[in-house]
Amino acid sequence: MRAETSKSRRKRQVVLDPMAAAAVDSYIKDWRKPVAGTRAIFTTNRNSAFTREGFSRILYGLQKPMEKAGVPNFICHRLRHTWATNAHRVGLSIFDIQEQGGWRKLDMVRRYTKSRPMSELKRLPTSLTGILRQSRDVA
């Protein structure tokens, strides 16, 4: 992310999921109209770079379709919470989440990241499992 388009005004790199990368690549190749003099990925049908306000209007417009799809009270900002929680669930370290999320303090990672439900935690190996496995390997 470029510093000038970031809320924190800090440059950062984020990992883009291969499926999302393929979708963006397809959009660029098949749909996007290039805008001279800009590095913008997303462009409008009037051939200008999308603004933050333009994205806000589109995302606001998703509220009713999301409600019809069974997602009540859709707020785009919750996607940051969902991303942080899912990153934690798949094993990303809190430091990686902090860096990619653009947060200066770990407190923000804790605010955005939710714990795994107990039903999920019960299926995971415990630290004792690792110790027992190591002792069997030594014996």
N, CA, C and O atoms as CSV, one atom per row, in Angstrom:
chain,resi,resn,atom,element,x,y,z
A,1,MET,N,N,0.845,-1.164,0.000
A,1,MET,CA,C,0.000,0.000,0.000
A,1,MET,C,C,0.895,1.233,0.000
A,1,MET,O,O,1.893,1.304,0.716
A,2,ARG,N,N,0.517,2.174,-0.803
A,2,ARG,CA,C,1.284,3.421,-0.875
A,2,ARG,C,C,0.981,4.298,0.326
A,2,ARG,O,O,-0.149,4.327,0.814
A,3,ALA,N,N,1.985,5.007,0.799
A,3,ALA,CA,C,1.819,5.878,1.964
A,3,ALA,C,C,0.758,6.939,1.723
A,3,ALA,O,O,-0.009,7.265,2.629
A,4,GLU,N,N,0.706,7.486,0.505
A,4,GLU,CA,C,-0.239,8.579,0.248
A,4,GLU,C,C,-1.694,8.129,0.230
A,4,GLU,O,O,-2.591,8.965,0.346
A,5,THR,N,N,-1.953,6.826,0.087
A,5,THR,CA,C,-3.334,6.349,0.107
A,5,THR,C,C,-3.670,5.625,1.405
A,5,THR,O,O,-4.767,5.085,1.548
A,6,SER,N,N,-2.749,5.611,2.335
A,6,SER,CA,C,-2.948,4.924,3.602
A,6,SER,C,C,-3.413,5.902,4.674
A,6,SER,O,O,-2.938,7.037,4.731
A,7,LYS,N,N,-4.331,5.470,5.516
A,7,LYS,CA,C,-4.820,6.311,6.599
A,7,LYS,C,C,-3.679,6.726,7.528
A,7,LYS,O,O,-3.644,7.858,8.011
A,8,SER,N,N,-2.744,5.801,7.776
A,8,SER,CA,C,-1.628,6.095,8.677
A,8,SER,C,C,-0.497,6.846,7.992
A,8,SER,O,O,0.452,7.285,8.641
A,9,ARG,N,N,-0.606,6.990,6.662
A,9,ARG,CA,C,0.434,7.645,5.851
A,9,ARG,C,C,1.762,6.886,5.892
A,9,ARG,O,O,2.828,7.458,5.664
A,10,ARG,N,N,1.673,5.577,6.189
A,10,ARG,CA,C,2.865,4.730,6.184
A,10,ARG,C,C,2.755,3.719,5.056
A,10,ARG,O,O,1.683,3.166,4.813
A,11,LYS,N,N,3.852,3.482,4.376
A,11,LYS,CA,C,3.894,2.489,3.309
A,11,LYS,C,C,3.940,1.100,3.949
A,11,LYS,O,O,4.618,0.890,4.955
A,12,ARG,N,N,3.211,0.159,3.353
A,12,ARG,CA,C,3.292,-1.224,3.833
A,12,ARG,C,C,2.995,-2.181,2.700
A,12,ARG,O,O,2.361,-1.828,1.706
A,13,GLN,N,N,3.468,-3.397,2.877
A,13,GLN,CA,C,3.207,-4.450,1.904
A,13,GLN,C,C,2.254,-5.451,2.535
A,13,GLN,O,O,2.340,-5.754,3.725
A,14,VAL,N,N,1.347,-5.956,1.715
A,14,VAL,CA,C,0.411,-6.973,2.179
A,14,VAL,C,C,0.430,-8.138,1.205
A,14,VAL,O,O,0.735,-7.983,0.022
A,15,VAL,N,N,0.098,-9.300,1.727
A,15,VAL,CA,C,0.034,-10.501,0.903
A,15,VAL,C,C,-1.333,-10.545,0.237
A,15,VAL,O,O,-2.355,-10.370,0.901
A,16,LEU,N,N,-1.357,-10.777,-1.054
A,16,LEU,CA,C,-2.616,-10.880,-1.773
A,16,LEU,C,C,-2.875,-12.349,-2.080
A,16,LEU,O,O,-2.062,-13.014,-2.722
A,17,ASP,N,N,-3.987,-12.835,-1.625
A,17,ASP,CA,C,-4.399,-14.214,-1.842
A,17,ASP,C,C,-4.350,-14.535,-3.342
A,17,ASP,O,O,-4.736,-13.691,-4.150
A,18,PRO,N,N,-3.887,-15.727,-3.736
A,18,PRO,CA,C,-3.809,-16.065,-5.162
A,18,PRO,C,C,-5.139,-15.928,-5.906
A,18,PRO,O,O,-5.150,-15.517,-7.067
A,19,MET,N,N,-6.251,-16.262,-5.265
A,19,MET,CA,C,-7.549,-16.140,-5.924
A,19,MET,C,C,-7.889,-14.666,-6.143
A,19,MET,O,O,-8.392,-14.291,-7.202
A,20,ALA,N,N,-7.614,-13.838,-5.142
A,20,ALA,CA,C,-7.866,-12.401,-5.284
A,20,ALA,C,C,-6.933,-11.809,-6.336
A,20,ALA,O,O,-7.346,-10.960,-7.126
A,21,ALA,N,N,-5.683,-12.251,-6.346
A,21,ALA,CA,C,-4.719,-11.756,-7.334
A,21,ALA,C,C,-5.187,-12.107,-8.748
A,21,ALA,O,O,-5.073,-11.288,-9.661
A,22,ALA,N,N,-5.709,-13.313,-8.930
A,22,ALA,CA,C,-6.206,-13.716,-10.245
A,22,ALA,C,C,-7.409,-12.867,-10.663
A,22,ALA,O,O,-7.546,-12.508,-11.832
A,23,ALA,N,N,-8.281,-12.549,-9.698
A,23,ALA,CA,C,-9.449,-11.713,-10.003
A,23,ALA,C,C,-9.019,-10.303,-10.397
A,23,ALA,O,O,-9.560,-9.733,-11.345
A,24,VAL,N,N,-8.048,-9.735,-9.676
A,24,VAL,CA,C,-7.560,-8.395,-10.012
A,24,VAL,C,C,-6.882,-8.421,-11.378
A,24,VAL,O,O,-7.069,-7.509,-12.184
A,25,ASP,N,N,-6.102,-9.455,-11.636
A,25,ASP,CA,C,-5.430,-9.587,-12.931
A,25,ASP,C,C,-6.447,-9.663,-14.064
A,25,ASP,O,O,-6.277,-9.018,-15.097
A,26,SER,N,N,-7.499,-10.446,-13.874
A,26,SER,CA,C,-8.549,-10.561,-14.879
A,26,SER,C,C,-9.243,-9.212,-15.099
A,26,SER,O,O,-9.525,-8.826,-16.233
A,27,TYR,N,N,-9.510,-8.509,-14.007
A,27,TYR,CA,C,-10.133,-7.182,-14.122
A,27,TYR,C,C,-9.246,-6.244,-14.944
A,27,TYR,O,O,-9.729,-5.542,-15.832
A,28,ILE,N,N,-7.961,-6.239,-14.643
A,28,ILE,CA,C,-7.037,-5.340,-15.349
A,28,ILE,C,C,-6.973,-5.688,-16.838
A,28,ILE,O,O,-7.013,-4.802,-17.693
A,29,LYS,N,N,-6.876,-6.964,-17.133
A,29,LYS,CA,C,-6.752,-7.392,-18.536
A,29,LYS,C,C,-8.054,-7.257,-19.324
A,29,LYS,O,O,-8.036,-6.860,-20.489
A,30,ASP,N,N,-9.176,-7.582,-18.697
A,30,ASP,CA,C,-10.428,-7.714,-19.436
A,30,ASP,C,C,-11.398,-6.538,-19.302
A,30,ASP,O,O,-12.245,-6.352,-20.176
A,31,TRP,N,N,-11.302,-5.744,-18.243
A,31,TRP,CA,C,-12.328,-4.743,-17.987
A,31,TRP,C,C,-11.811,-3.323,-17.804
A,31,TRP,O,O,-12.437,-2.364,-18.255
A,32,ARG,N,N,-10.693,-3.196,-17.157
A,32,ARG,CA,C,-10.230,-1.862,-16.778
A,32,ARG,C,C,-9.844,-1.015,-17.968
A,32,ARG,O,O,-9.217,-1.481,-18.919
A,33,LYS,N,N,-10.239,0.247,-17.886
A,33,LYS,CA,C,-9.809,1.216,-18.881
A,33,LYS,C,C,-8.624,1.958,-18.280
A,33,LYS,O,O,-8.783,2.626,-17.259
A,34,PRO,N,N,-7.445,1.864,-18.879
A,34,PRO,CA,C,-6.276,2.538,-18.297
A,34,PRO,C,C,-6.459,4.050,-18.269
A,34,PRO,O,O,-7.042,4.637,-19.181
A,35,VAL,N,N,-5.956,4.660,-17.221
A,35,VAL,CA,C,-6.005,6.108,-17.070
A,35,VAL,C,C,-4.578,6.626,-17.150
A,35,VAL,O,O,-3.732,6.271,-16.329
A,36,ALA,N,N,-4.321,7.457,-18.134
A,36,ALA,CA,C,-2.977,7.993,-18.322
A,36,ALA,C,C,-2.565,8.832,-17.119
A,36,ALA,O,O,-3.357,9.606,-16.581
A,37,GLY,N,N,-1.321,8.664,-16.709
A,37,GLY,CA,C,-0.769,9.480,-15.637
A,37,GLY,C,C,-1.145,9.054,-14.236
A,37,GLY,O,O,-0.907,9.800,-13.287
A,38,THR,N,N,-1.735,7.858,-14.074
A,38,THR,CA,C,-2.082,7.387,-12.735
A,38,THR,C,C,-1.670,5.932,-12.564
A,38,THR,O,O,-1.607,5.169,-13.528
A,39,ARG,N,N,-1.393,5.566,-11.331
A,39,ARG,CA,C,-1.081,4.177,-11.004
A,39,ARG,C,C,-2.311,3.469,-10.447
A,39,ARG,O,O,-2.203,2.371,-9.900
A,40,ALA,N,N,-3.462,4.084,-10.581
A,40,ALA,CA,C,-4.691,3.528,-10.024
A,40,ALA,C,C,-5.026,2.184,-10.666
A,40,ALA,O,O,-4.921,2.015,-11.880
A,41,ILE,N,N,-5.419,1.260,-9.846
A,41,ILE,CA,C,-5.858,-0.046,-10.350
A,41,ILE,C,C,-7.324,0.035,-10.750
A,41,ILE,O,O,-7.714,-0.466,-11.805
A,42,PHE,N,N,-8.133,0.663,-9.909
A,42,PHE,CA,C,-9.570,0.715,-10.157
A,42,PHE,C,C,-9.932,2.057,-10.772
A,42,PHE,O,O,-9.575,3.118,-10.259
A,43,THR,N,N,-10.648,1.980,-11.881
A,43,THR,CA,C,-11.035,3.184,-12.600
A,43,THR,C,C,-12.550,3.217,-12.770
A,43,THR,O,O,-13.222,2.188,-12.711
A,44,THR,N,N,-13.064,4.410,-12.980
A,44,THR,CA,C,-14.507,4.587,-13.138
A,44,THR,C,C,-14.885,4.415,-14.607
A,44,THR,O,O,-14.017,4.321,-15.475
A,45,ASN,N,N,-16.192,4.376,-14.874
A,45,ASN,CA,C,-16.645,4.290,-16.267
A,45,ASN,C,C,-16.438,5.611,-17.008
A,45,ASN,O,O,-16.623,5.678,-18.223
A,46,ARG,N,N,-16.056,6.655,-16.280
A,46,ARG,CA,C,-15.715,7.940,-16.902
A,46,ARG,C,C,-14.207,8.061,-17.125
A,46,ARG,O,O,-13.694,9.133,-17.446
A,47,ASN,N,N,-13.517,6.942,-16.949
A,47,ASN,CA,C,-12.084,6.863,-17.235
A,47,ASN,C,C,-11.237,7.753,-16.322
A,47,ASN,O,O,-10.314,8.430,-16.775
A,48,SER,N,N,-11.569,7.736,-15.031
A,48,SER,CA,C,-10.741,8.429,-14.048
A,48,SER,C,C,-10.492,7.477,-12.877
A,48,SER,O,O,-11.186,6.473,-12.721
A,49,ALA,N,N,-9.512,7.800,-12.073
A,49,ALA,CA,C,-9.187,6.946,-10.929
A,49,ALA,C,C,-10.302,7.009,-9.892
A,49,ALA,O,O,-10.869,8.072,-9.640
A,50,PHE,N,N,-10.612,5.858,-9.291
A,50,PHE,CA,C,-11.600,5.825,-8.226
A,50,PHE,C,C,-11.082,6.600,-7.028
A,50,PHE,O,O,-9.895,6.545,-6.708
A,51,THR,N,N,-11.965,7.313,-6.374
A,51,THR,CA,C,-11.607,8.025,-5.154
A,51,THR,C,C,-12.100,7.229,-3.949
A,51,THR,O,O,-12.889,6.294,-4.088
A,52,ARG,N,N,-11.632,7.607,-2.781
A,52,ARG,CA,C,-12.099,6.974,-1.546
A,52,ARG,C,C,-13.611,7.152,-1.419
A,52,ARG,O,O,-14.316,6.232,-1.005
A,53,GLU,N,N,-14.107,8.335,-1.776
A,53,GLU,CA,C,-15.541,8.603,-1.695
A,53,GLU,C,C,-16.321,7.722,-2.667
A,53,GLU,O,O,-17.422,7.267,-2.355
A,54,GLY,N,N,-15.745,7.483,-3.847
A,54,GLY,CA,C,-16.396,6.612,-4.822
A,54,GLY,C,C,-16.541,5.196,-4.297
A,54,GLY,O,O,-17.592,4.571,-4.440
A,55,PHE,N,N,-15.471,4.693,-3.686
A,55,PHE,CA,C,-15.549,3.358,-3.088
A,55,PHE,C,C,-16.557,3.342,-1.942
A,55,PHE,O,O,-17.290,2.367,-1.773
A,56,SER,N,N,-16.597,4.410,-1.162
A,56,SER,CA,C,-17.551,4.476,-0.051
A,56,SER,C,C,-18.980,4.365,-0.557
A,56,SER,O,O,-19.800,3.661,0.033
A,57,ARG,N,N,-19.278,5.056,-1.644
A,57,ARG,CA,C,-20.636,4.996,-2.203
A,57,ARG,C,C,-20.982,3.582,-2.666
A,57,ARG,O,O,-22.094,3.104,-2.440
A,58,ILE,N,N,-20.030,2.922,-3.311
A,58,ILE,CA,C,-20.276,1.550,-3.775
A,58,ILE,C,C,-20.490,0.620,-2.588
A,58,ILE,O,O,-21.425,-0.180,-2.580
A,59,LEU,N,N,-19.629,0.727,-1.596
A,59,LEU,CA,C,-19.740,-0.151,-0.433
A,59,LEU,C,C,-21.021,0.135,0.353
A,59,LEU,O,O,-21.642,-0.786,0.882
A,60,TYR,N,N,-21.412,1.393,0.431
A,60,TYR,CA,C,-22.680,1.739,1.082
A,60,TYR,C,C,-23.838,1.096,0.318
A,60,TYR,O,O,-24.816,0.652,0.918
A,61,GLY,N,N,-23.720,1.051,-0.985
A,61,GLY,CA,C,-24.747,0.438,-1.821
A,61,GLY,C,C,-24.860,-1.062,-1.643
A,61,GLY,O,O,-25.845,-1.661,-2.075
A,62,LEU,N,N,-23.876,-1.678,-1.016
A,62,LEU,CA,C,-23.922,-3.121,-0.763
A,62,LEU,C,C,-24.783,-3.486,0.448
A,62,LEU,O,O,-25.105,-4.658,0.642
A,63,GLN,N,N,-25.155,-2.508,1.256
A,63,GLN,CA,C,-25.890,-2.813,2.485
A,63,GLN,C,C,-27.189,-3.573,2.232
A,63,GLN,O,O,-27.440,-4.588,2.882
A,64,LYS,N,N,-28.009,-3.107,1.311
A,64,LYS,CA,C,-29.289,-3.785,1.059
A,64,LYS,C,C,-29.095,-5.171,0.435
A,64,LYS,O,O,-29.731,-6.123,0.887
A,65,PRO,N,N,-28.236,-5.323,-0.592
A,65,PRO,CA,C,-28.017,-6.670,-1.122
A,65,PRO,C,C,-27.440,-7.639,-0.076
A,65,PRO,O,O,-27.780,-8.822,-0.071
A,66,MET,N,N,-26.579,-7.140,0.794
A,66,MET,CA,C,-26.015,-8.008,1.836
A,66,MET,C,C,-27.100,-8.420,2.826
A,66,MET,O,O,-27.125,-9.561,3.285
A,67,GLU,N,N,-27.986,-7.498,3.150
A,67,GLU,CA,C,-29.080,-7.825,4.056
A,67,GLU,C,C,-29.982,-8.886,3.440
A,67,GLU,O,O,-30.410,-9.817,4.124
A,68,LYS,N,N,-30.274,-8.745,2.138
A,68,LYS,CA,C,-31.087,-9.751,1.442
A,68,LYS,C,C,-30.386,-11.104,1.414
A,68,LYS,O,O,-31.043,-12.145,1.400
A,69,ALA,N,N,-29.042,-11.092,1.405
A,69,ALA,CA,C,-28.262,-12.333,1.384
A,69,ALA,C,C,-28.080,-12.929,2.778
A,69,ALA,O,O,-27.436,-13.966,2.933
A,70,GLY,N,N,-28.650,-12.269,3.797
A,70,GLY,CA,C,-28.572,-12.822,5.148
A,70,GLY,C,C,-27.474,-12.232,6.016
A,70,GLY,O,O,-27.160,-12.777,7.074
A,71,VAL,N,N,-26.887,-11.127,5.583
A,71,VAL,CA,C,-25.853,-10.454,6.371
A,71,VAL,C,C,-26.427,-9.126,6.854
A,71,VAL,O,O,-26.345,-8.116,6.154
A,72,PRO,N,N,-27.015,-9.132,8.064
A,72,PRO,CA,C,-27.628,-7.897,8.558
A,72,PRO,C,C,-26.577,-6.892,9.013
A,72,PRO,O,O,-25.486,-7.281,9.430
A,73,ASN,N,N,-26.895,-5.618,8.938
A,73,ASN,CA,C,-26.031,-4.545,9.433
A,73,ASN,C,C,-24.627,-4.589,8.830
A,73,ASN,O,O,-23.638,-4.408,9.540
A,74,PHE,N,N,-24.543,-4.828,7.537
A,74,PHE,CA,C,-23.237,-4.880,6.869
A,74,PHE,C,C,-22.551,-3.521,6.953
A,74,PHE,O,O,-23.127,-2.494,6.594
A,75,ILE,N,N,-21.335,-3.535,7.426
A,75,ILE,CA,C,-20.490,-2.350,7.478
A,75,ILE,C,C,-19.145,-2.757,6.896
A,75,ILE,O,O,-18.529,-3.719,7.357
A,76,CYS,N,N,-18.700,-2.044,5.908
A,76,CYS,CA,C,-17.473,-2.402,5.209
A,76,CYS,C,C,-16.285,-2.541,6.160
A,76,CYS,O,O,-15.440,-3.418,5.982
A,77,HIS,N,N,-16.223,-1.676,7.164
A,77,HIS,CA,C,-15.077,-1.703,8.075
A,77,HIS,C,C,-14.962,-3.033,8.806
A,77,HIS,O,O,-13.870,-3.405,9.234
A,78,ARG,N,N,-16.061,-3.753,8.956
A,78,ARG,CA,C,-16.013,-5.066,9.608
A,78,ARG,C,C,-15.154,-6.052,8.820
A,78,ARG,O,O,-14.680,-7.048,9.367
A,79,LEU,N,N,-14.959,-5.770,7.546
A,79,LEU,CA,C,-14.104,-6.656,6.754
A,79,LEU,C,C,-12.670,-6.659,7.284
A,79,LEU,O,O,-11.973,-7.667,7.165
A,80,ARG,N,N,-12.220,-5.537,7.870
A,80,ARG,CA,C,-10.889,-5.504,8.502
A,80,ARG,C,C,-10.864,-6.439,9.716
A,80,ARG,O,O,-9.878,-7.141,9.944
A,81,HIS,N,N,-11.947,-6.445,10.489
A,81,HIS,CA,C,-12.031,-7.347,11.639
A,81,HIS,C,C,-12.029,-8.802,11.160
A,81,HIS,O,O,-11.346,-9.655,11.727
A,82,THR,N,N,-12.803,-9.066,10.108
A,82,THR,CA,C,-12.869,-10.422,9.556
A,82,THR,C,C,-11.502,-10.853,9.048
A,82,THR,O,O,-11.070,-11.977,9.300
A,83,TRP,N,N,-10.816,-9.963,8.331
A,83,TRP,CA,C,-9.482,-10.292,7.827
A,83,TRP,C,C,-8.537,-10.608,8.986
A,83,TRP,O,O,-7.834,-11.617,8.945
A,84,ALA,N,N,-8.510,-9.761,10.017
A,84,ALA,CA,C,-7.591,-9.966,11.139
A,84,ALA,C,C,-7.900,-11.270,11.869
A,84,ALA,O,O,-6.990,-12.014,12.233
A,85,THR,N,N,-9.185,-11.542,12.080
A,85,THR,CA,C,-9.568,-12.773,12.764
A,85,THR,C,C,-9.179,-13.993,11.937
A,85,THR,O,O,-8.634,-14.957,12.476
A,86,ASN,N,N,-9.450,-13.961,10.643
A,86,ASN,CA,C,-9.102,-15.098,9.789
A,86,ASN,C,C,-7.587,-15.273,9.668
A,86,ASN,O,O,-7.098,-16.401,9.613
A,87,ALA,N,N,-6.848,-14.173,9.626
A,87,ALA,CA,C,-5.380,-14.264,9.577
A,87,ALA,C,C,-4.866,-14.946,10.836
A,87,ALA,O,O,-3.953,-15.770,10.776
A,88,HIS,N,N,-5.448,-14.605,11.958
A,88,HIS,CA,C,-5.072,-15.230,13.233
A,88,HIS,C,C,-5.431,-16.715,13.222
A,88,HIS,O,O,-4.655,-17.552,13.683
A,89,ARG,N,N,-6.599,-17.029,12.699
A,89,ARG,CA,C,-7.065,-18.418,12.671
A,89,ARG,C,C,-6.171,-19.318,11.828
A,89,ARG,O,O,-5.996,-20.493,12.152
A,90,VAL,N,N,-5.604,-18.782,10.749
A,90,VAL,CA,C,-4.758,-19.621,9.893
A,90,VAL,C,C,-3.304,-19.607,10.333
A,90,VAL,O,O,-2.448,-20.204,9.681
A,91,GLY,N,N,-3.020,-18.921,11.451
A,91,GLY,CA,C,-1.686,-19.013,12.028
A,91,GLY,C,C,-0.752,-17.851,11.784
A,91,GLY,O,O,0.429,-17.944,12.118
A,92,LEU,N,N,-1.233,-16.754,11.211
A,92,LEU,CA,C,-0.367,-15.594,11.035
A,92,LEU,C,C,-0.026,-15.044,12.414
A,92,LEU,O,O,-0.896,-14.950,13.281
A,93,SER,N,N,1.231,-14.682,12.617
A,93,SER,CA,C,1.633,-14.160,13.919
A,93,SER,C,C,1.000,-12.795,14.150
A,93,SER,O,O,0.650,-12.090,13.203
A,94,ILE,N,N,0.858,-12.434,15.411
A,94,ILE,CA,C,0.268,-11.135,15.725
A,94,ILE,C,C,1.120,-10.003,15.171
A,94,ILE,O,O,0.603,-8.929,14.865
A,95,PHE,N,N,2.422,-10.237,15.039
A,95,PHE,CA,C,3.300,-9.203,14.495
A,95,PHE,C,C,3.079,-9.021,12.997
A,95,PHE,O,O,3.118,-7.899,12.491
A,96,ASP,N,N,2.845,-10.129,12.286
A,96,ASP,CA,C,2.534,-10.041,10.855
A,96,ASP,C,C,1.178,-9.373,10.647
A,96,ASP,O,O,1.013,-8.567,9.731
A,97,ILE,N,N,0.212,-9.706,11.494
A,97,ILE,CA,C,-1.109,-9.080,11.402
A,97,ILE,C,C,-0.981,-7.579,11.664
A,97,ILE,O,O,-1.597,-6.767,10.973
A,98,GLN,N,N,-0.186,-7.222,12.655
A,98,GLN,CA,C,0.023,-5.810,12.970
A,98,GLN,C,C,0.628,-5.079,11.774
A,98,GLN,O,O,0.169,-3.996,11.413
A,99,GLU,N,N,1.638,-5.654,11.168
A,99,GLU,CA,C,2.313,-5.015,10.036
A,99,GLU,C,C,1.382,-4.881,8.833
A,99,GLU,O,O,1.271,-3.802,8.250
A,100,GLN,N,N,0.712,-5.974,8.462
A,100,GLN,CA,C,-0.154,-5.935,7.292
A,100,GLN,C,C,-1.407,-5.102,7.531
A,100,GLN,O,O,-1.941,-4.500,6.599
A,101,GLY,N,N,-1.877,-5.063,8.779
A,101,GLY,CA,C,-3.045,-4.250,9.097
A,101,GLY,C,C,-2.719,-2.776,9.228
A,101,GLY,O,O,-3.614,-1.931,9.229
A,102,GLY,N,N,-1.423,-2.465,9.339
A,102,GLY,CA,C,-1.008,-1.073,9.428
A,102,GLY,C,C,-1.176,-0.462,10.807
A,102,GLY,O,O,-1.247,0.760,10.938
A,103,TRP,N,N,-1.240,-1.295,11.835
A,103,TRP,CA,C,-1.418,-0.793,13.190
A,103,TRP,C,C,-0.068,-0.572,13.855
A,103,TRP,O,O,0.838,-1.394,13.714
A,104,ARG,N,N,0.068,0.514,14.565
A,104,ARG,CA,C,1.319,0.825,15.266
A,104,ARG,C,C,1.432,0.075,16.584
A,104,ARG,O,O,2.537,-0.238,17.028
A,105,LYS,N,N,0.296,-0.216,17.214
A,105,LYS,CA,C,0.300,-0.845,18.533
A,105,LYS,C,C,-0.375,-2.211,18.479
A,105,LYS,O,O,-1.340,-2.416,17.741
A,106,LEU,N,N,0.151,-3.142,19.275
A,106,LEU,CA,C,-0.442,-4.475,19.343
A,106,LEU,C,C,-1.849,-4.442,19.939
A,106,LEU,O,O,-2.646,-5.349,19.697
A,107,ASP,N,N,-2.153,-3.414,20.706
A,107,ASP,CA,C,-3.510,-3.289,21.260
A,107,ASP,C,C,-4.554,-3.301,20.147
A,107,ASP,O,O,-5.644,-3.845,20.320
A,108,MET,N,N,-4.224,-2.708,19.018
A,108,MET,CA,C,-5.168,-2.671,17.900
A,108,MET,C,C,-5.372,-4.068,17.314
A,108,MET,O,O,-6.478,-4.408,16.894
A,109,VAL,N,N,-4.323,-4.871,17.283
A,109,VAL,CA,C,-4.458,-6.254,16.804
A,109,VAL,C,C,-5.436,-6.988,17.711
A,109,VAL,O,O,-6.306,-7.714,17.231
A,110,ARG,N,N,-5.295,-6.802,19.008
A,110,ARG,CA,C,-6.221,-7.456,19.956
A,110,ARG,C,C,-7.644,-6.954,19.756
A,110,ARG,O,O,-8.588,-7.732,19.891
A,111,ARG,N,N,-7.821,-5.684,19.441
A,111,ARG,CA,C,-9.156,-5.126,19.244
A,111,ARG,C,C,-9.810,-5.703,17.987
A,111,ARG,O,O,-11.014,-5.960,17.974
A,112,TYR,N,N,-9.025,-5.903,16.943
A,112,TYR,CA,C,-9.568,-6.364,15.665
A,112,TYR,C,C,-9.668,-7.877,15.561
A,112,TYR,O,O,-10.486,-8.385,14.794
A,113,THR,N,N,-8.859,-8.603,16.310
A,113,THR,CA,C,-8.791,-10.053,16.194
A,113,THR,C,C,-9.624,-10.712,17.279
A,113,THR,O,O,-9.470,-10.407,18.462
A,114,LYS,N,N,-10.495,-11.604,16.878
A,114,LYS,CA,C,-11.318,-12.332,17.841
A,114,LYS,C,C,-10.706,-13.708,18.092
A,114,LYS,O,O,-10.031,-14.272,17.231
A,115,SER,N,N,-10.955,-14.233,19.288
A,115,SER,CA,C,-10.464,-15.556,19.642
A,115,SER,C,C,-11.211,-16.626,18.863
A,115,SER,O,O,-12.322,-16.408,18.380
A,116,ARG,N,N,-10.587,-17.767,18.753
A,116,ARG,CA,C,-11.253,-18.895,18.106
A,116,ARG,C,C,-12.305,-19.457,19.054
A,116,ARG,O,O,-12.120,-19.432,20.271
A,117,PRO,N,N,-13.402,-19.962,18.508
A,117,PRO,CA,C,-14.406,-20.576,19.383
A,117,PRO,C,C,-13.851,-21.859,19.996
A,117,PRO,O,O,-12.994,-22.516,19.405
A,118,MET,N,N,-14.339,-22.211,21.176
A,118,MET,CA,C,-13.849,-23.389,21.891
A,118,MET,C,C,-13.987,-24.655,21.043
A,118,MET,O,O,-13.124,-25.531,21.107
A,119,SER,N,N,-15.055,-24.768,20.252
A,119,SER,CA,C,-15.229,-25.960,19.414
A,119,SER,C,C,-14.070,-26.111,18.429
A,119,SER,O,O,-13.668,-27.229,18.107
A,120,GLU,N,N,-13.539,-24.993,17.957
A,120,GLU,CA,C,-12.395,-25.040,17.043
A,120,GLU,C,C,-11.107,-25.327,17.813
A,120,GLU,O,O,-10.262,-26.093,17.348
A,121,LEU,N,N,-10.958,-24.725,18.971
A,121,LEU,CA,C,-9.749,-24.937,19.772
A,121,LEU,C,C,-9.605,-26.391,20.200
A,121,LEU,O,O,-8.492,-26.907,20.293
A,122,LYS,N,N,-10.729,-27.053,20.461
A,122,LYS,CA,C,-10.691,-28.454,20.894
A,122,LYS,C,C,-10.124,-29.367,19.807
A,122,LYS,O,O,-9.593,-30.434,20.117
A,123,ARG,N,N,-10.230,-28.970,18.557
A,123,ARG,CA,C,-9.732,-29.806,17.452
A,123,ARG,C,C,-8.242,-29.612,17.191
A,123,ARG,O,O,-7.641,-30.390,16.450
A,124,LEU,N,N,-7.640,-28.590,17.787
A,124,LEU,CA,C,-6.231,-28.290,17.532
A,124,LEU,C,C,-5.330,-29.115,18.440
A,124,LEU,O,O,-5.727,-29.486,19.544
A,125,PRO,N,N,-4.113,-29.405,17.974
A,125,PRO,CA,C,-3.163,-30.070,18.879
A,125,PRO,C,C,-2.802,-29.111,20.014
A,125,PRO,O,O,-2.771,-27.894,19.832
A,126,THR,N,N,-2.534,-29.676,21.169
A,126,THR,CA,C,-2.142,-28.856,22.315
A,126,THR,C,C,-0.627,-28.876,22.458
A,126,THR,O,O,0.050,-29.677,21.813
A,127,SER,N,N,-0.100,-28.010,23.291
A,127,SER,CA,C,1.344,-28.009,23.523
A,127,SER,C,C,1.774,-29.328,24.155
A,127,SER,O,O,2.894,-29.782,23.920
A,128,LEU,N,N,0.921,-29.940,24.939
A,128,LEU,CA,C,1.225,-31.233,25.538
A,128,LEU,C,C,1.347,-32.308,24.465
A,128,LEU,O,O,2.183,-33.203,24.584
A,129,THR,N,N,0.524,-32.233,23.418
A,129,THR,CA,C,0.609,-33.178,22.309
A,129,THR,C,C,1.999,-33.138,21.686
A,129,THR,O,O,2.571,-34.186,21.385
A,130,GLY,N,N,2.542,-31.955,21.490
A,130,GLY,CA,C,3.875,-31.807,20.916
A,130,GLY,C,C,4.946,-32.392,21.807
A,130,GLY,O,O,5.887,-33.017,21.319
A,131,ILE,N,N,4.814,-32.195,23.123
A,131,ILE,CA,C,5.802,-32.734,24.066
A,131,ILE,C,C,5.749,-34.250,24.058
A,131,ILE,O,O,6.792,-34.903,24.057
A,132,LEU,N,N,4.551,-34.821,24.051
A,132,LEU,CA,C,4.398,-36.271,24.037
A,132,LEU,C,C,4.962,-36.855,22.741
A,132,LEU,O,O,5.610,-37.901,22.762
A,133,ARG,N,N,4.721,-36.192,21.629
A,133,ARG,CA,C,5.229,-36.654,20.345
A,133,ARG,C,C,6.761,-36.638,20.346
A,133,ARG,O,O,7.389,-37.569,19.841
A,134,GLN,N,N,7.358,-35.593,20.906
A,134,GLN,CA,C,8.819,-35.496,20.962
A,134,GLN,C,C,9.395,-36.584,21.841
A,134,GLN,O,O,10.422,-37.169,21.497
A,135,SER,N,N,8.755,-36.877,22.982
A,135,SER,CA,C,9.282,-37.904,23.893
A,135,SER,C,C,9.193,-39.279,23.245
A,135,SER,O,O,10.065,-40.113,23.484
A,136,ARG,N,N,8.160,-39.550,22.423
A,136,ARG,CA,C,8.074,-40.826,21.718
A,136,ARG,C,C,9.155,-40.933,20.663
A,136,ARG,O,O,9.709,-42.012,20.452
A,137,ASP,N,N,9.465,-39.822,19.993
A,137,ASP,CA,C,10.502,-39.832,18.964
A,137,ASP,C,C,11.878,-40.093,19.564
A,137,ASP,O,O,12.724,-40.721,18.928
A,138,VAL,N,N,12.105,-39.617,20.779
A,138,VAL,CA,C,13.411,-39.788,21.441
A,138,VAL,C,C,13.562,-41.222,21.897
A,138,VAL,O,O,14.656,-41.777,21.799
A,139,ALA,N,N,12.496,-41.848,22.396
A,139,ALA,CA,C,12.534,-43.187,22.966
A,139,ALA,C,C,12.719,-44.257,21.956
A,139,ALA,O,O,12.769,-45.436,22.307
